[in-house]
């Protein structure tokens, strides 16, 4: 469905019983991500929860309506919560969506019943190690000039954005299948301006490490063992900083344990939420 949220037209899907507790999941990769990943990841939980997934402003099928700031994306989540008619939600986010989920939990603490994070971090401190992994990978040869432009938020247009995305796709998975790269690069809708703003403007000032202790809700942190971009150390930092946090590491996953070890990851989330429900 198409909803007007804070002046933007957002594409939204709702799964599950309208009377069930609400879980809102935010996708990652601003400008290239969409609701398809959180729908696949959290959709199975619609047997217990009302799962709301959406394309964030500037991504997927939603409108290119700035600003593309963390505070605006968090405000859009809260407007969706209000639209859903509930006082509290389970907030979920993976990768860059985890940044938004963390920002939401800090900006709207009374609205968050529990937090589910996946392959994310509290600060933009891992770009250097990610660059080194890209430079030294034995899976492919990464054009480092292109890589640096992308990570600096300087992609030129949507075609350039697609080429930079295709170049780094081999880095993401535990088991690399080069036959899938072309199809995966062709799948997204590209919004290069959103990506550029996120990487050039948002990320250099992103650092929540000193505020993690303010997150008082129950929190689950999941991460793939060989995540190249938000490594295990980032999740360990989150787990050490958030008082009521659990950490689960998936040994045969890269950046996407919700895909690569789906059943085990989903059961981990279910078990965590069952404990939250029992409180």
N, C-alpha and C positions, 0 to 999 in steps of 0.2 A: 504494500500500500504506500501511497505517497502522502507524507505529512509535512506541514509547514511547522518547522521548529526553529524558534529564534531567528526568523527571517530567511532561513534556508529551506529548500525542498529536499527532504530526506526520504530515501527508499527504505522502508521498514518491513520486516517480517516478524510475525508473532506466532509462536508454536506452543501448544499445550493448553491446559484448562485455564479459562479466564480468571478463575478464582484461586489458582495456585500461587504460591510465593513467586515473586518475580526475580529472574536473573537477566541482567543486561550484559551482553558481551561485546566488547569493542575490538574491531579488527586492527591489525598492524599495518605497516607499510603505507603511510599516508601518500595518496596520489596514485597508488597501484593496488592497494588492498581493497577488499570488499567484504560484504556480509557472508560470502560463500564459505570462508574458512570457519568463522565462529558458528555458522549454522551446522556445518558438518561436525564440528568438535562438540558443541554443547546441545545441538538438536536432540540427541538421544535422551537428554535429561528432561525433555518435555513430558515424559511420563510422570514426573513429579513436580516440575516447576513450569511456570509460564516464562518461556525463553524468548527474549527480544533481541534480535540482531538487526543491524542496519548498516548502510553505507554512510560513513561520516561525510560531512560537508567537504567538498573537494576531492571525493573519492567515489569509485564505482559509478552507480547510476544517480547519485545525488548531485545537487547543483554545485557549481563552482562559485560559492558565496563566501568570500572572506569575512572575518579573519580566520586564518588557519593556526590559531594559537592553542596551547594546551588548555588555557582557561576557557576558551570558547568551546572546545570539544567537550570539556567537562561540564560546562553549562548546558550543552545539548543533551548530554546523558541525563542531567537532572530534569530537563524539560520532558524527556521521554518517560522518566519515572513519574512525573506529575501527570502526564497524559495517561499512563497506565493506572493511575488512581491508587497508588500505594505509598506508604510512608517510608518504607525501607526496601532496599534491593540487595541481592547478591551481585557484586560488581566483579566482572571478569575482563581480563585483557591479556593478549599475548604480544610479545615483541614491542613495537612502538605502542600498541594498544595497552600494554602494561604501564607505559609511562602515563597514559591518560587515566588508567584505572587508579594508579597511585595518586595522581593529582586530584582525582575525584574524591578519593577517600580522605585526603587532607582538607579539601575545600568544603566537603559536605559530610563531616564525620557522623552526624546523627542519622544520615540516610543509608549508611552502609551496614548491613547485617553481617556480611562476610566478604572476603576478598580472595579471588582466585587469579593468580599470576602465572604466566608461562614465558620462559625464555626472555627475560626483561632485565632492567637494571634501574638503580636509583640515581644514576648520574652518567653523564656522557664522558666516561673515563676509559672506555675500552676501544675507541676507534684506532688507536695506535697498534694494539695487538691484533685487531681485526685486519688492519692493512698488512701487517707482517704475514698473517696466515694466508691472505690473498696472494701476496707476492711469492710465497714459497710453496704454494700448493702443488702437488704432483698430479692433480686431476685435469688441469687446464693451464693455459697461459693467459693470465689476466693483463689486459692493457692498463697499466697503472696510471697513465695520464687520464684515461676515461674513468677509472676507479676514483681517482682524486677529485675530478670534477663532480662526480656523482655525490661523493661524501661531503663535498663542500657546498652542495646545493647549487650547482652551476650547470645542470643539464640544459641543453639549448632549446629543445622542443620535444614533442612526444615521441618522435622517431628516435632521437638521441637517447631519451629515457628508456625506450624499449631495448636499445642496443646495450646500454649499461646494465640493465637488469639481466639480460640474457648472458652477459659476460660473467656475472657473479653467481648465477643459479647453481653451477656445479659445486659451490662451496657449502650448500645448505644441508645436504642429506648425509645420513650415516652410510647408506649404500648408494653410490652414485650410478645413475643410469643415464648416459649421455643421449640415449634415444628419446628421452622425454623433454629435453631442453627446449626444442623448437615449439612444441605444443604449449608448454608452460609459459613461454615468452609471449605467445600469441593470445593467451587467455585473458589477460587483464584489459580494463579500460585505463588508459594512461592520462594522468593529470600532472604534467610536469611542474606547473607553478606551485601546486600543493607540496610536492616533494621538495622543491627548492626552498620554499619558506621553512619547512620543517627542519631541514638539515643546515641551512645557512643562518637561520634566526632563532628557532626554538632550541635546538640542541646545544649550542655553545653556552647557553645560560641554564641548562637543565642540571640541577643538582639538589636532590632531596635527602641526601645522606644524614644531614643534621636534624631532619624532621621525622625520620622513620619511627622514632619512639612515640610520636604523637598518634600513630595508627594503632588504635586499641581493639579493633575488631579481629576476629579469628581470620587468619590468612594462610592460604596454601600457596606455596611457591614450587613450580615444577620447571625442570630444565633438562635438556639433552646433554649427555656426557661430552659430546664433541661439538657442541654449539660453537661456531666460529666467530660469531658477531656479538652475542651477549653470553659470555662463557660462564661456566659453573661458578667461578669466583664472584661474578655479579650477583648470582642468586644466593650464594653464601653470605654476601654482604647484606642483602635484603633480610635474610633469615636471622642474622645476628642483630639487626637493627630494629626489627618489628617485634614487639614483646610477645605476641601470641601467634607466632608463625611456625609452620611446619614446612620442611623442605623435602622434596622427592626428586631424586636424580634418576634419569632413565638411561641405562647403560648402552643401549643400542639405538640411540637417536642423536640427530644433529639439532638443528634449530626448531624441529617440529615433532616432539614426542607425541602430540595429540594426533598425528598422522602415522608416524613410523612405529609407535607402540600403542596404537589407539585403544585397544581393549584394556591394557594395563593402566594407561593414563586415565581413561574414563572411570575405571573402578577406583582409582586413587581419589578422583574428584568426588565420586559418589560417597565413598567412605568418609571423606572430610566433611561433606555437607550433611551427612547423617549425624555426625557428632555435633555440628552446629545446630541442627534441628532438635537434638536431644537436650540442649542446654536450657 
